[in-house]
Amino acid sequence: MNRFHGIELNPGTAAFLARTQRMLIGGEWVEASSGASLPVIDPASNEAFCHVPAGDAADIERAVAAARQAFESGEWPRHRPVDRERLLLRLADLLEAHAQEFAELEALDNGKPVMVARHVDVALSIDFIRYMAGWATKIEGHTMELSVPLVREREFFGFTRREPVGVVGAIIPWNFPLLMAVWKVAPALAAGCTMILKPAEDTPLSALRLGELALEAGYPAGVLNVVTGLGHTAGAALAAHPGIQKIAFTGSTEVGKLVGKAAMENMTRVSLELGGKSPVIVLDDVDPATAAAGAAQAIFFNQGQVCTAGSRLYVHKSRFDAVVEALSGIAAGMRLGPGIDPATQIGPLVSKVQQGRVMDYVKSGFAEGARAAAGGAVGEGPGCFVQPTVLVDVREDMRVVREEIFGPVVVAQPFDDVEEIARRANDTPYGLAASIWSNDLSRVHRLIPKIKAGTVWVNCHNIIENVMPFGGFKQSGIGREAGRSALELYTEPKSVIMML
């Protein structure tokens, strides 16, 4: 297993894949209680290349018990903030030392180009762990001067403290397996929580390798547990478990609602980063080539499997034909291939199921009158490829315009009224992100407050920064990740009032 698609793997990657994959529970590598396993599929060939345990409710029970014990007793509660900081920095150093391994695992598991995985997914993960490490020593409360007007004969002193929320269950998606895991693991461990990490069944490998690094970094047994398994078994059991104090979920809005309902039964704290149908708005002063390049990056990055993907393109009518022509040229010229191949520009979708879902949307668009200016078909061979696709002649009531496709498909529409475009951009149940393309900052500043989205980019798209909170309006989620906001998801404020 040293070569895939003619590409020789890093020795560390090959060694990892040669091992029998097990789950991490309580510091031990274990099989699923049932003994069952799941195949891991290479989406570029649609063939299994290894197996992982198929954990279920019994394994979640074991993991919650281990995480609870680690949180309440043993070494972890005695770790001081600086100790948690140093462990995270050690984990980041180990990830950096094994960066190519993780990039290749993401390329094989998810299908994304290995160069994207190396310079985006892995690089951002390393930076985020280091960023959150600094917050471990900066968790603070406040002192207050209290009035207590009903008891004037005594003095009172008040202060607040932030304490770790407890045992955290994290359910992560398949589009950015490592990065989404790190976005939850790093702040939770910085705050002093313990965690059960449930990766997507399609992409479990980087989470298991991250568990190996956590043990190597020196995390006590039970602090980080990794349970692989199906969403409707292991994931559902985790979301509904009464021993969990916090659920952190990233995924589709449909599944997020189910997770939220299950968590609410136990009043479990919950954060949900969900779907999107992000508009890309190009005003009339933008160079068509610049706009087309920006729109291509917004939708074709990661094969369009991005919650913030710029899947609705609105271009001023004076630039529309030129932008669509340039964007279609970019789409037609992109090189499809296995993610492990450094020459690949756009890899396969994560699975045959996802390929079929995306193509069903494209076919529905054709049936309703849309036309493909580029793409519109699957790629050649057995892999899960979909051509980069630009659809025109679309209407606001079409499924391809209204629903999240989660693939390399953009719908392009002209507009002529800047005041009207905000209404059209907001005409969606989602509100995760948007981008505005213009050199007229006066118009941009007037438009930004009208866009109902958690992030608005200007003359860029899909730019993520550690210090900026990330999350959505409306059905795009609850809570904010990254920045100071991430730490607030994993701590509880406590008020203390003392009578002196």
C-alpha positions as CSV (number, residue, x, y, z in Angstrom):
1,M,0.0,0.0,0.0
2,N,2.9,2.3,-0.8
3,R,1.4,3.6,-4.0
4,F,-2.0,5.0,-5.0
5,H,-2.8,6.0,-8.6
6,G,0.9,5.7,-9.5
7,I,1.9,8.1,-6.7
8,E,4.3,6.9,-4.0
9,L,3.1,7.7,-0.5
10,N,5.0,9.2,2.3
11,P,6.5,6.4,4.4
12,G,4.6,7.6,7.5
13,T,1.3,7.4,5.5
14,A,2.1,3.9,4.3
15,A,3.0,2.8,7.8
16,F,-0.3,4.2,9.2
17,L,-2.4,2.5,6.5
18,A,-0.6,-0.8,7.1
19,R,-1.7,-0.9,10.7
20,T,-5.0,-2.4,11.8
21,Q,-7.2,0.6,12.6
22,R,-8.8,0.8,16.0
23,M,-10.7,3.4,18.1
24,L,-9.2,5.4,20.9
25,I,-11.1,5.0,24.2
26,G,-9.6,5.8,27.6
27,G,-6.1,5.8,26.2
28,E,-6.4,2.3,24.7
29,W,-6.8,1.3,21.0
30,V,-9.8,-1.0,20.9
31,E,-12.1,-2.8,18.4
32,A,-15.8,-2.0,18.3
33,S,-17.8,-3.8,20.9
34,S,-19.7,-5.6,18.2
35,G,-16.6,-6.5,16.3
36,A,-18.0,-4.9,13.2
37,S,-16.0,-2.7,10.8
38,L,-16.6,-0.1,8.0
39,P,-14.7,0.1,4.7
40,V,-12.8,3.3,3.9
41,I,-13.3,4.1,0.2
42,D,-10.9,5.9,-2.1
43,P,-13.4,8.2,-4.0
44,A,-11.0,8.4,-7.0
45,S,-11.3,4.7,-7.6
46,N,-14.5,3.9,-5.6
47,E,-12.6,1.0,-4.0
48,A,-12.0,0.2,-0.3
49,F,-8.4,0.6,0.9
50,C,-8.7,-0.1,4.6
51,H,-11.3,-0.6,7.4
52,V,-12.1,1.1,10.7
53,P,-14.2,-0.1,13.6
54,A,-18.0,0.4,13.3
55,G,-18.6,1.8,16.8
56,D,-22.1,2.1,18.1
57,A,-24.0,3.0,21.3
58,A,-22.0,0.6,23.5
59,D,-18.7,2.2,22.4
60,I,-20.1,5.7,23.0
61,E,-21.0,4.5,26.5
62,R,-17.4,3.4,27.1
63,A,-16.0,6.6,25.7
64,V,-18.3,8.8,27.8
65,A,-17.3,6.9,30.9
66,A,-13.6,7.3,30.1
67,A,-14.0,11.0,29.4
68,R,-16.0,11.5,32.6
69,Q,-13.4,9.8,34.7
70,A,-10.6,11.8,33.1
71,F,-12.5,15.1,33.7
72,E,-13.3,14.4,37.3
73,S,-10.2,12.6,38.6
74,G,-6.7,11.7,37.8
75,E,-4.1,14.0,36.1
76,W,-6.3,16.2,33.9
77,P,-8.1,18.3,36.5
78,R,-4.7,19.1,38.1
79,H,-3.3,20.5,34.8
80,R,-2.9,24.2,35.1
81,P,-3.6,26.6,32.2
82,V,0.1,26.7,31.3
83,D,0.1,22.9,31.2
84,R,-2.8,22.8,28.8
85,E,-1.1,25.5,26.7
86,R,2.1,23.5,26.4
87,L,0.2,20.3,25.5
88,L,-1.5,22.0,22.7
89,L,1.7,23.5,21.4
90,R,3.3,20.1,21.5
91,L,0.3,18.7,19.5
92,A,0.7,21.4,16.9
93,D,4.5,20.6,16.6
94,L,3.7,17.0,16.1
95,L,1.1,17.8,13.5
96,E,3.6,20.0,11.7
97,A,6.2,17.2,11.7
98,H,3.7,14.8,10.2
99,A,2.0,17.3,7.9
100,Q,2.5,15.4,4.7
101,E,1.0,12.3,6.2
102,F,-2.1,14.1,7.1
103,A,-2.3,15.8,3.7
104,E,-2.1,12.4,2.0
105,L,-4.7,10.8,4.3
106,E,-7.1,13.7,3.6
107,A,-6.5,13.3,-0.2
108,L,-7.1,9.5,-0.1
109,D,-10.0,9.7,2.3
110,N,-11.9,12.7,1.1
111,G,-10.6,13.0,-2.5
112,K,-9.4,16.6,-2.2
113,P,-6.1,17.6,-4.0
114,V,-3.2,16.8,-1.8
115,M,-1.7,20.2,-2.4
116,V,-4.9,21.8,-1.1
117,A,-4.9,19.5,1.9
118,R,-1.3,20.3,2.7
119,H,-1.4,24.1,2.3
120,V,-5.0,24.7,3.5
121,D,-6.4,21.9,5.7
122,V,-3.2,20.9,7.5
123,A,-1.6,24.3,7.6
124,L,-4.7,26.0,9.0
125,S,-5.1,23.2,11.6
126,I,-1.5,23.7,12.9
127,D,-2.1,27.5,13.1
128,F,-5.4,27.1,14.9
129,I,-4.1,24.7,17.5
130,R,-1.3,27.2,18.3
131,Y,-3.8,30.1,18.4
132,M,-6.1,28.3,20.8
133,A,-3.1,27.2,23.0
134,G,-2.6,30.9,23.8
135,W,-6.2,31.2,25.1
136,A,-5.6,28.4,27.7
137,T,-3.8,31.0,29.9
138,K,-6.3,33.8,29.3
139,I,-9.5,32.3,30.6
140,E,-10.7,35.0,33.1
141,G,-13.5,36.2,35.2
142,H,-14.4,39.6,36.6
143,T,-14.9,41.2,40.0
144,M,-17.9,43.4,40.7
145,E,-19.0,46.0,43.1
146,L,-22.3,44.7,44.5
147,S,-25.2,46.8,45.7
148,V,-27.6,44.3,47.3
149,P,-30.0,47.1,48.3
150,L,-32.1,44.9,50.5
151,V,-29.3,44.1,52.9
152,R,-27.5,47.4,53.5
153,E,-26.1,46.4,56.9
154,R,-23.6,44.0,55.4
155,E,-21.0,44.2,52.6
156,F,-20.8,41.8,49.6
157,F,-18.2,40.9,47.2
158,G,-18.9,39.4,43.8
159,F,-16.8,37.8,41.1
160,T,-17.3,35.5,38.1
161,R,-15.2,32.6,36.8
162,R,-15.3,30.6,33.6
163,E,-15.1,26.8,34.1
164,P,-14.9,24.0,31.6
165,V,-18.3,22.8,30.5
166,G,-17.3,19.2,31.1
167,V,-17.5,16.2,28.7
168,V,-17.9,17.3,25.1
169,G,-19.2,15.3,22.1
170,A,-17.9,16.5,18.7
171,I,-19.5,15.3,15.5
172,I,-17.5,16.4,12.4
173,P,-18.2,16.3,8.7
174,W,-16.4,14.8,5.8
175,N,-15.5,17.9,3.8
176,F,-12.7,19.1,6.0
177,P,-12.1,16.2,8.4
178,L,-8.9,17.3,10.1
179,L,-9.7,21.0,10.2
180,M,-13.2,20.6,11.6
181,A,-11.9,18.2,14.2
182,V,-9.2,20.7,15.3
183,W,-11.8,23.5,15.4
184,K,-13.5,21.6,18.2
185,V,-10.7,19.7,19.9
186,A,-8.3,22.7,20.4
187,P,-10.7,25.1,22.2
188,A,-12.3,22.2,24.3
189,L,-8.9,21.0,25.5
190,A,-7.7,24.6,26.1
191,A,-10.7,25.1,28.3
192,G,-10.0,21.9,30.3
193,C,-12.8,19.8,28.9
194,T,-12.6,16.2,27.8
195,M,-13.9,15.0,24.5
196,I,-15.4,12.2,22.4
197,L,-14.6,12.9,18.7
198,K,-16.9,11.1,16.2
199,P,-15.6,11.6,12.6
200,A,-17.7,11.2,9.6
201,E,-17.9,7.5,8.5
202,D,-16.6,8.5,5.0
203,T,-13.4,10.2,6.3
204,P,-12.3,8.7,9.7
205,L,-8.5,8.4,9.1
206,S,-7.1,11.8,10.1
207,A,-9.1,11.8,13.4
208,L,-7.6,8.4,14.3
209,R,-4.1,9.7,13.4
210,L,-4.8,12.9,15.5
211,G,-5.6,10.6,18.4
212,E,-2.2,8.9,18.1
213,L,-0.5,12.3,18.1
214,A,-2.5,13.4,21.2
215,L,-1.2,10.4,23.1
216,E,2.3,11.1,21.9
217,A,2.0,14.7,23.0
218,G,1.2,13.5,26.5
219,Y,-2.5,13.9,27.0
220,P,-3.8,11.7,29.8
221,A,-5.9,8.7,29.1
222,G,-9.6,9.6,28.4
223,V,-9.0,13.3,27.7
224,L,-9.4,12.7,23.9
225,N,-11.4,9.7,22.7
226,V,-12.0,8.9,19.0
227,V,-15.0,6.7,18.1
228,T,-15.6,5.8,14.5
229,G,-19.0,4.6,13.3
230,L,-22.1,5.5,11.4
231,G,-23.9,8.8,12.0
232,H,-27.3,7.1,12.8
233,T,-25.7,4.8,15.4
234,A,-22.6,6.2,17.0
235,G,-23.4,9.9,16.2
236,A,-27.0,9.6,17.3
237,A,-26.0,7.9,20.6
238,L,-23.4,10.6,21.3
239,A,-25.9,13.4,20.6
240,A,-28.5,11.9,22.9
241,H,-26.2,10.7,25.7
242,P,-27.1,12.2,29.1
243,G,-23.5,12.2,30.3
244,I,-22.5,14.8,27.7
245,Q,-22.5,18.4,28.7
246,K,-21.8,19.9,25.3
247,I,-22.4,18.8,21.7
248,A,-20.4,20.5,18.9
249,F,-21.7,19.6,15.4
250,T,-20.8,20.6,11.9
251,G,-22.8,19.3,9.0
252,S,-26.0,19.7,7.1
253,T,-28.9,21.7,8.4
254,E,-31.2,18.6,8.2
255,V,-28.9,16.5,10.4
256,G,-28.1,19.5,12.6
257,K,-31.7,19.9,13.6
258,L,-31.9,16.2,14.6
259,V,-28.7,16.6,16.7
260,G,-30.1,19.7,18.3
261,K,-33.4,18.0,19.2
262,A,-31.6,15.0,20.7
263,A,-29.4,17.3,22.8
264,M,-32.3,19.4,24.0
265,E,-33.8,16.3,25.7
266,N,-31.0,16.4,28.2
267,M,-30.5,20.2,28.1
268,T,-27.1,19.6,26.6
269,R,-25.3,22.7,25.5
270,V,-25.1,22.7,21.7
271,S,-23.3,24.6,18.9
272,L,-24.3,23.9,15.3
273,E,-22.4,25.0,12.2
274,L,-24.7,24.1,9.3
275,G,-25.4,24.6,5.6
276,G,-25.3,27.5,3.3
277,K,-26.2,28.9,-0.1
278,S,-23.8,31.8,-0.2
279,P,-24.3,34.6,-2.7
280,V,-21.4,36.1,-4.7
281,I,-22.4,39.6,-5.7
282,V,-20.4,41.3,-8.5
283,L,-21.1,45.0,-9.0
284,D,-20.7,46.8,-12.3
285,D,-17.2,48.3,-11.7
286,V,-15.4,45.0,-11.4
287,D,-13.1,43.6,-14.1
288,P,-14.8,40.5,-15.6
289,A,-11.6,38.4,-15.4
290,T,-11.1,39.3,-11.8
291,A,-14.7,38.5,-10.9
292,A,-14.6,35.2,-12.8
293,A,-11.4,34.1,-11.0
294,G,-13.0,35.0,-7.6
295,A,-16.2,33.2,-8.5
296,A,-14.3,30.1,-9.5
297,Q,-12.4,30.0,-6.2
298,A,-15.6,30.5,-4.3
299,I,-17.4,27.5,-5.9
300,F,-14.8,25.1,-7.1
301,F,-12.5,25.0,-4.1
302,N,-12.7,21.6,-2.4
303,Q,-14.9,20.5,-5.3
304,G,-17.7,22.8,-4.0
305,Q,-18.0,20.7,-0.8
306,V,-17.8,23.8,1.4
307,C,-20.6,25.1,3.6
308,T,-19.6,28.7,2.5
309,A,-19.3,27.8,-1.2
310,G,-20.3,30.7,-3.4
311,S,-23.0,28.7,-5.2
312,R,-25.2,31.6,-6.2
313,L,-23.5,34.1,-8.5
314,Y,-25.2,37.5,-9.1
315,V,-23.5,39.7,-11.7
316,H,-24.6,43.1,-12.8
317,K,-26.1,42.8,-16.3
318,S,-23.4,45.0,-17.8
319,R,-20.8,42.4,-16.9
320,F,-22.8,39.2,-16.8
321,D,-22.0,37.7,-20.3
322,A,-18.3,38.5,-19.9
323,V,-18.0,37.0,-16.4
324,V,-20.0,33.9,-17.3
325,E,-17.8,33.3,-20.4
326,A,-14.6,33.7,-18.4
327,L,-15.9,31.5,-15.5
328,S,-16.9,28.8,-18.0
329,G,-13.5,28.9,-19.5
330,I,-11.9,28.4,-16.1
331,A,-14.3,25.5,-15.4
332,A,-13.6,23.8,-18.7
333,G,-9.9,24.0,-18.2
334,M,-9.6,22.5,-14.7
335,R,-7.8,19.2,-14.5
336,L,-9.8,16.4,-12.8
337,G,-7.9,13.6,-11.2
338,P,-7.2,11.7,-8.0
339,G,-6.6,13.9,-5.0
340,I,-3.2,12.2,-4.3
341,D,-1.8,13.4,-7.6
342,P,-0.1,16.8,-7.1
343,A,-1.2,17.8,-10.6
344,T,-4.9,17.5,-9.8
345,Q,-6.9,20.8,-9.7
346,I,-10.3,19.3,-8.8
347,G,-10.6,15.9,-7.2
348,P,-13.6,13.5,-6.9
349,L,-16.5,14.1,-4.6
350,V,-16.3,12.2,-1.3
351,S,-18.6,9.3,-2.4
352,K,-20.8,7.8,-5.0
353,V,-23.8,8.9,-2.9
354,Q,-22.6,12.5,-3.0
355,Q,-21.9,12.3,-6.7
356,G,-25.4,11.0,-7.3
357,R,-26.9,13.7,-5.1
358,V,-25.1,16.5,-7.0
359,M,-26.0,15.1,-10.4
360,D,-29.7,14.8,-9.3
361,Y,-29.6,18.6,-8.7
362,V,-28.0,19.3,-12.1
363,K,-30.6,17.1,-13.9
364,S,-33.4,18.9,-12.0
365,G,-32.0,22.2,-13.2
366,F,-32.0,21.0,-16.8
367,A,-35.6,19.7,-16.4
368,E,-36.7,23.1,-15.1
369,G,-35.0,25.0,-18.0
370,A,-31.5,25.7,-16.9
371,R,-28.6,25.5,-19.4
372,A,-25.0,24.5,-18.7
373,A,-22.5,27.1,-19.9
374,A,-19.8,24.6,-18.7
375,G,-19.8,21.1,-17.3
376,G,-23.1,19.5,-16.3
377,A,-21.9,15.9,-16.4
378,V,-19.9,13.3,-14.4
379,G,-16.2,12.8,-15.0
380,E,-14.7,9.8,-16.8
381,G,-13.8,6.6,-15.0
382,P,-15.1,4.8,-11.9
383,G,-14.3,7.6,-9.5
384,C,-16.8,10.0,-8.0
385,F,-16.1,12.9,-10.3
386,V,-18.4,15.8,-11.3
387,Q,-17.3,18.3,-13.9
388,P,-17.1,21.9,-12.7
389,T,-20.5,23.2,-13.7
390,V,-21.9,26.7,-14.5
391,L,-25.7,26.9,-14.9
392,V,-27.4,29.8,-16.5
393,D,-31.0,30.6,-17.5
394,V,-32.1,29.9,-14.0
395,R,-34.9,31.2,-11.9
396,E,-35.2,32.0,-8.2
397,D,-37.8,29.2,-7.7
398,M,-35.5,26.4,-9.1
399,R,-34.2,23.8,-6.7
400,V,-30.6,24.5,-7.9
401,V,-31.0,28.1,-6.8
402,R,-32.8,27.4,-3.5
403,E,-31.2,24.3,-2.1
404,E,-27.6,23.5,-1.0
405,I,-26.0,21.3,-3.7
406,F,-22.6,20.8,-2.0
407,G,-20.7,20.2,-5.2
408,P,-18.9,22.1,-8.0
409,V,-22.1,23.7,-9.3
410,V,-22.8,27.4,-9.5
411,V,-26.0,29.1,-10.7
412,A,-25.4,32.5,-12.4
413,Q,-28.0,35.2,-12.6
414,P,-27.9,38.9,-13.8
415,F,-29.2,41.9,-11.8
416,D,-29.5,45.6,-12.6
417,D,-30.5,47.1,-9.2
418,V,-28.0,47.2,-6.3
419,E,-30.9,48.0,-3.9
420,E,-32.7,44.9,-5.1
421,I,-29.8,42.5,-5.0
422,A,-29.7,42.4,-1.1
423,R,-33.3,41.1,-1.1
424,R,-32.4,38.4,-3.7
425,A,-29.2,37.5,-1.8
426,N,-31.2,37.1,1.4
427,D,-34.0,35.1,-0.2
428,T,-32.8,31.8,1.4
429,P,-33.3,30.0,4.7
430,Y,-29.5,30.1,5.0
431,G,-27.2,32.9,6.2
432,L,-23.7,31.5,6.6
433,A,-21.6,33.7,4.2
434,A,-21.6,36.0,1.2
435,S,-19.1,38.0,-0.8
436,I,-19.3,41.4,-2.5
437,W,-17.0,42.3,-5.4
438,S,-16.5,46.0,-6.1
439,N,-14.0,48.8,-5.9
440,D,-16.6,51.3,-4.8
441,L,-16.3,51.1,-1.0
442,S,-19.2,53.5,-0.4
443,R,-21.6,51.0,-2.1
444,V,-19.9,48.1,-0.4
445,H,-20.3,49.6,3.1
446,R,-24.0,50.3,2.4
447,L,-24.6,46.8,1.2
448,I,-22.8,44.9,4.0
449,P,-25.4,45.6,6.7
450,K,-28.2,44.5,4.4
451,I,-26.7,41.0,3.8
452,K,-27.9,38.6,6.5
453,A,-24.9,36.3,6.8
454,G,-22.4,35.5,9.6
455,T,-19.4,36.4,7.3
456,V,-19.3,38.9,4.5
457,W,-16.1,38.9,2.4
458,V,-15.2,41.8,0.1
459,N,-13.2,41.1,-3.0
460,C,-12.4,37.6,-1.7
461,H,-14.2,34.4,-0.7
462,N,-13.6,31.5,1.6
463,I,-10.9,33.3,3.6
464,I,-10.8,32.0,7.2
465,E,-8.9,33.7,10.0
466,N,-8.3,32.4,13.5
467,V,-9.3,35.6,15.3
468,M,-12.6,36.0,13.4
469,P,-15.8,34.4,14.7
470,F,-17.3,31.9,12.3
471,G,-20.9,30.9,12.1
472,G,-24.2,31.6,10.5
473,F,-27.5,33.4,10.7
474,K,-30.9,31.7,10.3
475,Q,-30.7,28.0,9.5
476,S,-27.0,28.1,9.0
477,G,-26.4,27.4,12.7
478,I,-26.1,28.4,16.3
479,G,-23.0,29.7,17.9
480,R,-19.6,30.9,16.6
481,E,-16.4,29.1,16.2
482,A,-12.8,30.5,16.1
483,G,-11.6,33.6,17.9
484,R,-12.5,34.3,21.5
485,S,-16.0,33.0,20.7
486,A,-14.7,29.5,20.4
487,L,-13.6,29.4,24.0
488,E,-17.0,30.6,25.2
489,L,-18.6,27.4,23.6
490,Y,-16.6,25.2,26.0
491,T,-16.9,27.1,29.2
492,E,-19.7,28.0,31.6
493,P,-19.8,31.3,33.5
494,K,-20.3,31.0,37.3
495,S,-21.3,33.9,39.5
496,V,-20.0,34.0,43.1
497,I,-21.5,36.3,45.8
498,M,-19.8,36.5,49.2
499,M,-21.2,38.2,52.3
500,L,-18.3,39.7,54.2
